[in-house]
Amino acid sequence: MINDFWETAPPAYKYAVFGGMGLTFIGIVIIIIGAVTATASMTYVALPFIGVGLLTHMASLGLRGHNIRKELKAAEKRAAERDAKK
């Protein structure tokens, strides 16, 4: 049975994805508020939020890749054991 990755994803991946998206969203909102109120310093305050959000999101991609490699290795091991029994 084929599962969607999100259903079988580890909790660390889910937290990293939502954390990254949340921080990026907060940064964008701060930039918009700074643009509407003509406060240039808010733009500089928002940049670290966006940067950390993007880094967190990229780290989640690494977590996903690690999990997929681990699952593929386990599947190959199960297939080799199954073939050895035949």
Phi and psi restraints in degrees (range 20) as a CNS / XPLOR table:
assign (resid 1 and name C) (resid 2 and name N)
       (resid 2 and name CA) (resid 2 and name C) 1.0 -91.0 20.0 2
assign (resid 2 and name N) (resid 2 and name CA)
       (resid 2 and name C) (resid 3 and name N) 1.0 123.7 20.0 2
assign (resid 2 and name C) (resid 3 and name N)
       (resid 3 and name CA) (resid 3 and name C) 1.0 -104.3 20.0 2
assign (resid 3 and name N) (resid 3 and name CA)
       (resid 3 and name C) (resid 4 and name N) 1.0 147.6 20.0 2
assign (resid 3 and name C) (resid 4 and name N)
       (resid 4 and name CA) (resid 4 and name C) 1.0 -68.3 20.0 2
assign (resid 4 and name N) (resid 4 and name CA)
       (resid 4 and name C) (resid 5 and name N) 1.0 141.1 20.0 2
assign (resid 4 and name C) (resid 5 and name N)
       (resid 5 and name CA) (resid 5 and name C) 1.0 -59.5 20.0 2
assign (resid 5 and name N) (resid 5 and name CA)
       (resid 5 and name C) (resid 6 and name N) 1.0 -35.0 20.0 2
assign (resid 5 and name C) (resid 6 and name N)
       (resid 6 and name CA) (resid 6 and name C) 1.0 -62.5 20.0 2
assign (resid 6 and name N) (resid 6 and name CA)
       (resid 6 and name C) (resid 7 and name N) 1.0 -33.4 20.0 2
assign (resid 6 and name C) (resid 7 and name N)
       (resid 7 and name CA) (resid 7 and name C) 1.0 -67.8 20.0 2
assign (resid 7 and name N) (resid 7 and name CA)
       (resid 7 and name C) (resid 8 and name N) 1.0 -34.4 20.0 2
assign (resid 7 and name C) (resid 8 and name N)
       (resid 8 and name CA) (resid 8 and name C) 1.0 -104.6 20.0 2
assign (resid 8 and name N) (resid 8 and name CA)
       (resid 8 and name C) (resid 9 and name N) 1.0 4.1 20.0 2
assign (resid 8 and name C) (resid 9 and name N)
       (resid 9 and name CA) (resid 9 and name C) 1.0 -68.9 20.0 2
assign (resid 9 and name N) (resid 9 and name CA)
       (resid 9 and name C) (resid 10 and name N) 1.0 146.0 20.0 2
assign (resid 9 and name C) (resid 10 and name N)
       (resid 10 and name CA) (resid 10 and name C) 1.0 -70.1 20.0 2
assign (resid 10 and name N) (resid 10 and name CA)
       (resid 10 and name C) (resid 11 and name N) 1.0 153.7 20.0 2
assign (resid 10 and name C) (resid 11 and name N)
       (resid 11 and name CA) (resid 11 and name C) 1.0 -59.6 20.0 2
assign (resid 11 and name N) (resid 11 and name CA)
       (resid 11 and name C) (resid 12 and name N) 1.0 -34.0 20.0 2
assign (resid 11 and name C) (resid 12 and name N)
       (resid 12 and name CA) (resid 12 and name C) 1.0 -60.6 20.0 2
assign (resid 12 and name N) (resid 12 and name CA)
       (resid 12 and name C) (resid 13 and name N) 1.0 -38.7 20.0 2
assign (resid 12 and name C) (resid 13 and name N)
       (resid 13 and name CA) (resid 13 and name C) 1.0 -64.2 20.0 2
assign (resid 13 and name N) (resid 13 and name CA)
       (resid 13 and name C) (resid 14 and name N) 1.0 -44.8 20.0 2
assign (resid 13 and name C) (resid 14 and name N)
       (resid 14 and name CA) (resid 14 and name C) 1.0 -64.0 20.0 2
assign (resid 14 and name N) (resid 14 and name CA)
       (resid 14 and name C) (resid 15 and name N) 1.0 -43.5 20.0 2
assign (resid 14 and name C) (resid 15 and name N)
       (resid 15 and name CA) (resid 15 and name C) 1.0 -63.5 20.0 2
assign (resid 15 and name N) (resid 15 and name CA)
       (resid 15 and name C) (resid 16 and name N) 1.0 -40.4 20.0 2
assign (resid 15 and name C) (resid 16 and name N)
       (resid 16 and name CA) (resid 16 and name C) 1.0 -66.2 20.0 2
assign (resid 16 and name N) (resid 16 and name CA)
       (resid 16 and name C) (resid 17 and name N) 1.0 -41.5 20.0 2
assign (resid 16 and name C) (resid 17 and name N)
       (resid 17 and name CA) (resid 17 and name C) 1.0 -63.7 20.0 2
assign (resid 17 and name N) (resid 17 and name CA)
       (resid 17 and name C) (resid 18 and name N) 1.0 -50.6 20.0 2
assign (resid 17 and name C) (resid 18 and name N)
       (resid 18 and name CA) (resid 18 and name C) 1.0 -68.2 20.0 2
assign (resid 18 and name N) (resid 18 and name CA)
       (resid 18 and name C) (resid 19 and name N) 1.0 -35.7 20.0 2
assign (resid 18 and name C) (resid 19 and name N)
       (resid 19 and name CA) (resid 19 and name C) 1.0 -63.4 20.0 2
assign (resid 19 and name N) (resid 19 and name CA)
       (resid 19 and name C) (resid 20 and name N) 1.0 -44.5 20.0 2
assign (resid 19 and name C) (resid 20 and name N)
       (resid 20 and name CA) (resid 20 and name C) 1.0 -63.6 20.0 2
assign (resid 20 and name N) (resid 20 and name CA)
       (resid 20 and name C) (resid 21 and name N) 1.0 -43.6 20.0 2
assign (resid 20 and name C) (resid 21 and name N)
       (resid 21 and name CA) (resid 21 and name C) 1.0 -66.6 20.0 2
assign (resid 21 and name N) (resid 21 and name CA)
       (resid 21 and name C) (resid 22 and name N) 1.0 -38.2 20.0 2
assign (resid 21 and name C) (resid 22 and name N)
       (resid 22 and name CA) (resid 22 and name C) 1.0 -64.8 20.0 2
assign (resid 22 and name N) (resid 22 and name CA)
       (resid 22 and name C) (resid 23 and name N) 1.0 -45.6 20.0 2
assign (resid 22 and name C) (resid 23 and name N)
       (resid 23 and name CA) (resid 23 and name C) 1.0 -64.2 20.0 2
assign (resid 23 and name N) (resid 23 and name CA)
       (resid 23 and name C) (resid 24 and name N) 1.0 -40.6 20.0 2
assign (resid 23 and name C) (resid 24 and name N)
       (resid 24 and name CA) (resid 24 and name C) 1.0 -63.4 20.0 2
assign (resid 24 and name N) (resid 24 and name CA)
       (resid 24 and name C) (resid 25 and name N) 1.0 -42.7 20.0 2
assign (resid 24 and name C) (resid 25 and name N)
       (resid 25 and name CA) (resid 25 and name C) 1.0 -61.4 20.0 2
assign (resid 25 and name N) (resid 25 and name CA)
       (resid 25 and name C) (resid 26 and name N) 1.0 -44.5 20.0 2
assign (resid 25 and name C) (resid 26 and name N)
       (resid 26 and name CA) (resid 26 and name C) 1.0 -59.9 20.0 2
assign (resid 26 and name N) (resid 26 and name CA)
       (resid 26 and name C) (resid 27 and name N) 1.0 -42.8 20.0 2
assign (resid 26 and name C) (resid 27 and name N)
       (resid 27 and name CA) (resid 27 and name C) 1.0 -61.8 20.0 2
assign (resid 27 and name N) (resid 27 and name CA)
       (resid 27 and name C) (resid 28 and name N) 1.0 -41.9 20.0 2
assign (resid 27 and name C) (resid 28 and name N)
       (resid 28 and name CA) (resid 28 and name C) 1.0 -65.6 20.0 2
assign (resid 28 and name N) (resid 28 and name CA)
       (resid 28 and name C) (resid 29 and name N) 1.0 -41.9 20.0 2
assign (resid 28 and name C) (resid 29 and name N)
       (resid 29 and name CA) (resid 29 and name C) 1.0 -62.4 20.0 2
assign (resid 29 and name N) (resid 29 and name CA)
       (resid 29 and name C) (resid 30 and name N) 1.0 -42.3 20.0 2
assign (resid 29 and name C) (resid 30 and name N)
       (resid 30 and name CA) (resid 30 and name C) 1.0 -62.9 20.0 2
assign (resid 30 and name N) (resid 30 and name CA)
       (resid 30 and name C) (resid 31 and name N) 1.0 -40.5 20.0 2
assign (resid 30 and name C) (resid 31 and name N)
       (resid 31 and name CA) (resid 31 and name C) 1.0 -63.6 20.0 2
assign (resid 31 and name N) (resid 31 and name CA)
       (resid 31 and name C) (resid 32 and name N) 1.0 -42.1 20.0 2
assign (resid 31 and name C) (resid 32 and name N)
       (resid 32 and name CA) (resid 32 and name C) 1.0 -64.1 20.0 2
assign (resid 32 and name N) (resid 32 and name CA)
       (resid 32 and name C) (resid 33 and name N) 1.0 -43.3 20.0 2
assign (resid 32 and name C) (resid 33 and name N)
       (resid 33 and name CA) (resid 33 and name C) 1.0 -62.6 20.0 2
assign (resid 33 and name N) (resid 33 and name CA)
       (resid 33 and name C) (resid 34 and name N) 1.0 -41.0 20.0 2
assign (resid 33 and name C) (resid 34 and name N)
       (resid 34 and name CA) (resid 34 and name C) 1.0 -64.3 20.0 2
assign (resid 34 and name N) (resid 34 and name CA)
       (resid 34 and name C) (resid 35 and name N) 1.0 -36.3 20.0 2
assign (resid 34 and name C) (resid 35 and name N)
       (resid 35 and name CA) (resid 35 and name C) 1.0 -71.0 20.0 2
assign (resid 35 and name N) (resid 35 and name CA)
       (resid 35 and name C) (resid 36 and name N) 1.0 -39.2 20.0 2
assign (resid 35 and name C) (resid 36 and name N)
       (resid 36 and name CA) (resid 36 and name C) 1.0 -69.0 20.0 2
assign (resid 36 and name N) (resid 36 and name CA)
       (resid 36 and name C) (resid 37 and name N) 1.0 -39.1 20.0 2
assign (resid 36 and name C) (resid 37 and name N)
       (resid 37 and name CA) (resid 37 and name C) 1.0 -90.2 20.0 2
assign (resid 37 and name N) (resid 37 and name CA)
       (resid 37 and name C) (resid 38 and name N) 1.0 1.5 20.0 2
assign (resid 37 and name C) (resid 38 and name N)
       (resid 38 and name CA) (resid 38 and name C) 1.0 58.3 20.0 2
assign (resid 38 and name N) (resid 38 and name CA)
       (resid 38 and name C) (resid 39 and name N) 1.0 39.9 20.0 2
assign (resid 38 and name C) (resid 39 and name N)
       (resid 39 and name CA) (resid 39 and name C) 1.0 -108.2 20.0 2
assign (resid 39 and name N) (resid 39 and name CA)
       (resid 39 and name C) (resid 40 and name N) 1.0 101.5 20.0 2
assign (resid 39 and name C) (resid 40 and name N)
       (resid 40 and name CA) (resid 40 and name C) 1.0 -68.1 20.0 2
assign (resid 40 and name N) (resid 40 and name CA)
       (resid 40 and name C) (resid 41 and name N) 1.0 -28.2 20.0 2
assign (resid 40 and name C) (resid 41 and name N)
       (resid 41 and name CA) (resid 41 and name C) 1.0 -67.2 20.0 2
assign (resid 41 and name N) (resid 41 and name CA)
       (resid 41 and name C) (resid 42 and name N) 1.0 -24.7 20.0 2
assign (resid 41 and name C) (resid 42 and name N)
       (resid 42 and name CA) (resid 42 and name C) 1.0 -66.5 20.0 2
assign (resid 42 and name N) (resid 42 and name CA)
       (resid 42 and name C) (resid 43 and name N) 1.0 -28.8 20.0 2
assign (resid 42 and name C) (resid 43 and name N)
       (resid 43 and name CA) (resid 43 and name C) 1.0 -62.5 20.0 2
assign (resid 43 and name N) (resid 43 and name CA)
       (resid 43 and name C) (resid 44 and name N) 1.0 -41.7 20.0 2
assign (resid 43 and name C) (resid 44 and name N)
       (resid 44 and name CA) (resid 44 and name C) 1.0 -72.3 20.0 2
assign (resid 44 and name N) (resid 44 and name CA)
       (resid 44 and name C) (resid 45 and name N) 1.0 -29.6 20.0 2
assign (resid 44 and name C) (resid 45 and name N)
       (resid 45 and name CA) (resid 45 and name C) 1.0 -68.9 20.0 2
assign (resid 45 and name N) (resid 45 and name CA)
       (resid 45 and name C) (resid 46 and name N) 1.0 -34.9 20.0 2
assign (resid 45 and name C) (resid 46 and name N)
       (resid 46 and name CA) (resid 46 and name C) 1.0 -76.7 20.0 2
assign (resid 46 and name N) (resid 46 and name CA)
       (resid 46 and name C) (resid 47 and name N) 1.0 -26.2 20.0 2
assign (resid 46 and name C) (resid 47 and name N)
       (resid 47 and name CA) (resid 47 and name C) 1.0 -58.6 20.0 2
assign (resid 47 and name N) (resid 47 and name CA)
       (resid 47 and name C) (resid 48 and name N) 1.0 -42.5 20.0 2
assign (resid 47 and name C) (resid 48 and name N)
       (resid 48 and name CA) (resid 48 and name C) 1.0 -62.5 20.0 2
assign (resid 48 and name N) (resid 48 and name CA)
       (resid 48 and name C) (resid 49 and name N) 1.0 -35.4 20.0 2
assign (resid 48 and name C) (resid 49 and name N)
       (resid 49 and name CA) (resid 49 and name C) 1.0 -61.5 20.0 2
assign (resid 49 and name N) (resid 49 and name CA)
       (resid 49 and name C) (resid 50 and name N) 1.0 -46.1 20.0 2
assign (resid 49 and name C) (resid 50 and name N)
       (resid 50 and name CA) (resid 50 and name C) 1.0 -66.1 20.0 2
assign (resid 50 and name N) (resid 50 and name CA)
       (resid 50 and name C) (resid 51 and name N) 1.0 -42.8 20.0 2
assign (resid 50 and name C) (resid 51 and name N)
       (resid 51 and name CA) (resid 51 and name C) 1.0 -62.3 20.0 2
assign (resid 51 and name N) (resid 51 and name CA)
       (resid 51 and name C) (resid 52 and name N) 1.0 -47.4 20.0 2
assign (resid 51 and name C) (resid 52 and name N)
       (resid 52 and name CA) (resid 52 and name C) 1.0 -67.1 20.0 2
assign (resid 52 and name N) (resid 52 and name CA)
       (resid 52 and name C) (resid 53 and name N) 1.0 -35.9 20.0 2
assign (resid 52 and name C) (resid 53 and name N)
       (resid 53 and name CA) (resid 53 and name C) 1.0 -62.3 20.0 2
assign (resid 53 and name N) (resid 53 and name CA)
       (resid 53 and name C) (resid 54 and name N) 1.0 -43.3 20.0 2
assign (resid 53 and name C) (resid 54 and name N)
       (resid 54 and name CA) (resid 54 and name C) 1.0 -68.0 20.0 2
assign (resid 54 and name N) (resid 54 and name CA)
       (resid 54 and name C) (resid 55 and name N) 1.0 -39.9 20.0 2
assign (resid 54 and name C) (resid 55 and name N)
       (resid 55 and name CA) (resid 55 and name C) 1.0 -64.3 20.0 2
assign (resid 55 and name N) (resid 55 and name CA)
       (resid 55 and name C) (resid 56 and name N) 1.0 -40.1 20.0 2
assign (resid 55 and name C) (resid 56 and name N)
       (resid 56 and name CA) (resid 56 and name C) 1.0 -65.2 20.0 2
assign (resid 56 and name N) (resid 56 and name CA)
       (resid 56 and name C) (resid 57 and name N) 1.0 -40.9 20.0 2
assign (resid 56 and name C) (resid 57 and name N)
       (resid 57 and name CA) (resid 57 and name C) 1.0 -64.4 20.0 2
assign (resid 57 and name N) (resid 57 and name CA)
       (resid 57 and name C) (resid 58 and name N) 1.0 -40.3 20.0 2
assign (resid 57 and name C) (resid 58 and name N)
       (resid 58 and name CA) (resid 58 and name C) 1.0 -67.0 20.0 2
assign (resid 58 and name N) (resid 58 and name CA)
       (resid 58 and name C) (resid 59 and name N) 1.0 -35.9 20.0 2
assign (resid 58 and name C) (resid 59 and name N)
       (resid 59 and name CA) (resid 59 and name C) 1.0 -64.1 20.0 2
assign (resid 59 and name N) (resid 59 and name CA)
       (resid 59 and name C) (resid 60 and name N) 1.0 -34.9 20.0 2
assign (resid 59 and name C) (resid 60 and name N)
       (resid 60 and name CA) (resid 60 and name C) 1.0 -65.2 20.0 2
assign (resid 60 and name N) (resid 60 and name CA)
       (resid 60 and name C) (resid 61 and name N) 1.0 -33.6 20.0 2
assign (resid 60 and name C) (resid 61 and name N)
       (resid 61 and name CA) (resid 61 and name C) 1.0 -63.9 20.0 2
assign (resid 61 and name N) (resid 61 and name CA)
       (resid 61 and name C) (resid 62 and name N) 1.0 -37.8 20.0 2
assign (resid 61 and name C) (resid 62 and name N)
       (resid 62 and name CA) (resid 62 and name C) 1.0 -64.6 20.0 2
assign (resid 62 and name N) (resid 62 and name CA)
       (resid 62 and name C) (resid 63 and name N) 1.0 -41.2 20.0 2
assign (resid 62 and name C) (resid 63 and name N)
       (resid 63 and name CA) (resid 63 and name C) 1.0 -61.9 20.0 2
assign (resid 63 and name N) (resid 63 and name CA)
       (resid 63 and name C) (resid 64 and name N) 1.0 -40.5 20.0 2
assign (resid 63 and name C) (resid 64 and name N)
       (resid 64 and name CA) (resid 64 and name C) 1.0 -64.9 20.0 2
assign (resid 64 and name N) (resid 64 and name CA)
       (resid 64 and name C) (resid 65 and name N) 1.0 -45.8 20.0 2
assign (resid 64 and name C) (resid 65 and name N)
       (resid 65 and name CA) (resid 65 and name C) 1.0 -61.2 20.0 2
assign (resid 65 and name N) (resid 65 and name CA)
       (resid 65 and name C) (resid 66 and name N) 1.0 -41.3 20.0 2
assign (resid 65 and name C) (resid 66 and name N)
       (resid 66 and name CA) (resid 66 and name C) 1.0 -61.7 20.0 2
assign (resid 66 and name N) (resid 66 and name CA)
       (resid 66 and name C) (resid 67 and name N) 1.0 -43.9 20.0 2
assign (resid 66 and name C) (resid 67 and name N)
       (resid 67 and name CA) (resid 67 and name C) 1.0 -65.2 20.0 2
assign (resid 67 and name N) (resid 67 and name CA)
       (resid 67 and name C) (resid 68 and name N) 1.0 -40.7 20.0 2
assign (resid 67 and name C) (resid 68 and name N)
       (resid 68 and name CA) (resid 68 and name C) 1.0 -65.3 20.0 2
assign (resid 68 and name N) (resid 68 and name CA)
       (resid 68 and name C) (resid 69 and name N) 1.0 -42.9 20.0 2
assign (resid 68 and name C) (resid 69 and name N)
       (resid 69 and name CA) (resid 69 and name C) 1.0 -60.9 20.0 2
assign (resid 69 and name N) (resid 69 and name CA)
       (resid 69 and name C) (resid 70 and name N) 1.0 -41.1 20.0 2
assign (resid 69 and name C) (resid 70 and name N)
       (resid 70 and name CA) (resid 70 and name C) 1.0 -63.8 20.0 2
assign (resid 70 and name N) (resid 70 and name CA)
       (resid 70 and name C) (resid 71 and name N) 1.0 -43.6 20.0 2
assign (resid 70 and name C) (resid 71 and name N)
       (resid 71 and name CA) (resid 71 and name C) 1.0 -65.9 20.0 2
assign (resid 71 and name N) (resid 71 and name CA)
       (resid 71 and name C) (resid 72 and name N) 1.0 -40.4 20.0 2
assign (resid 71 and name C) (resid 72 and name N)
       (resid 72 and name CA) (resid 72 and name C) 1.0 -64.7 20.0 2
assign (resid 72 and name N) (resid 72 and name CA)
       (resid 72 and name C) (resid 73 and name N) 1.0 -40.0 20.0 2
assign (resid 72 and name C) (resid 73 and name N)
       (resid 73 and name CA) (resid 73 and name C) 1.0 -63.4 20.0 2
assign (resid 73 and name N) (resid 73 and name CA)
       (resid 73 and name C) (resid 74 and name N) 1.0 -42.4 20.0 2
assign (resid 73 and name C) (resid 74 and name N)
       (resid 74 and name CA) (resid 74 and name C) 1.0 -64.9 20.0 2
assign (resid 74 and name N) (resid 74 and name CA)
       (resid 74 and name C) (resid 75 and name N) 1.0 -39.1 20.0 2
assign (resid 74 and name C) (resid 75 and name N)
       (resid 75 and name CA) (resid 75 and name C) 1.0 -66.7 20.0 2
assign (resid 75 and name N) (resid 75 and name CA)
       (resid 75 and name C) (resid 76 and name N) 1.0 -39.9 20.0 2
assign (resid 75 and name C) (resid 76 and name N)
       (resid 76 and name CA) (resid 76 and name C) 1.0 -64.2 20.0 2
assign (resid 76 and name N) (resid 76 and name CA)
       (resid 76 and name C) (resid 77 and name N) 1.0 -38.4 20.0 2
assign (resid 76 and name C) (resid 77 and name N)
       (resid 77 and name CA) (resid 77 and name C) 1.0 -65.6 20.0 2
assign (resid 77 and name N) (resid 77 and name CA)
       (resid 77 and name C) (resid 78 and name N) 1.0 -42.8 20.0 2
assign (resid 77 and name C) (resid 78 and name N)
       (resid 78 and name CA) (resid 78 and name C) 1.0 -63.4 20.0 2
assign (resid 78 and name N) (resid 78 and name CA)
       (resid 78 and name C) (resid 79 and name N) 1.0 -40.7 20.0 2
assign (resid 78 and name C) (resid 79 and name N)
       (resid 79 and name CA) (resid 79 and name C) 1.0 -65.9 20.0 2
assign (resid 79 and name N) (resid 79 and name CA)
       (resid 79 and name C) (resid 80 and name N) 1.0 -38.8 20.0 2
assign (resid 79 and name C) (resid 80 and name N)
       (resid 80 and name CA) (resid 80 and name C) 1.0 -66.7 20.0 2
assign (resid 80 and name N) (resid 80 and name CA)
       (resid 80 and name C) (resid 81 and name N) 1.0 -38.5 20.0 2
assign (resid 80 and name C) (resid 81 and name N)
       (resid 81 and name CA) (resid 81 and name C) 1.0 -66.8 20.0 2
assign (resid 81 and name N) (resid 81 and name CA)
       (resid 81 and name C) (resid 82 and name N) 1.0 -38.7 20.0 2
assign (resid 81 and name C) (resid 82 and name N)
       (resid 82 and name CA) (resid 82 and name C) 1.0 -65.5 20.0 2
assign (resid 82 and name N) (resid 82 and name CA)
       (resid 82 and name C) (resid 83 and name N) 1.0 -42.4 20.0 2
assign (resid 82 and name C) (resid 83 and name N)
       (resid 83 and name CA) (resid 83 and name C) 1.0 -67.1 20.0 2
assign (resid 83 and name N) (resid 83 and name CA)
       (resid 83 and name C) (resid 84 and name N) 1.0 -32.6 20.0 2
assign (resid 83 and name C) (resid 84 and name N)
       (resid 84 and name CA) (resid 84 and name C) 1.0 -69.9 20.0 2
assign (resid 84 and name N) (resid 84 and name CA)
       (resid 84 and name C) (resid 85 and name N) 1.0 -28.6 20.0 2
assign (resid 84 and name C) (resid 85 and name N)
       (resid 85 and name CA) (resid 85 and name C) 1.0 -74.6 20.0 2
assign (resid 85 and name N) (resid 85 and name CA)
       (resid 85 and name C) (resid 86 and name N) 1.0 -22.1 20.0 2
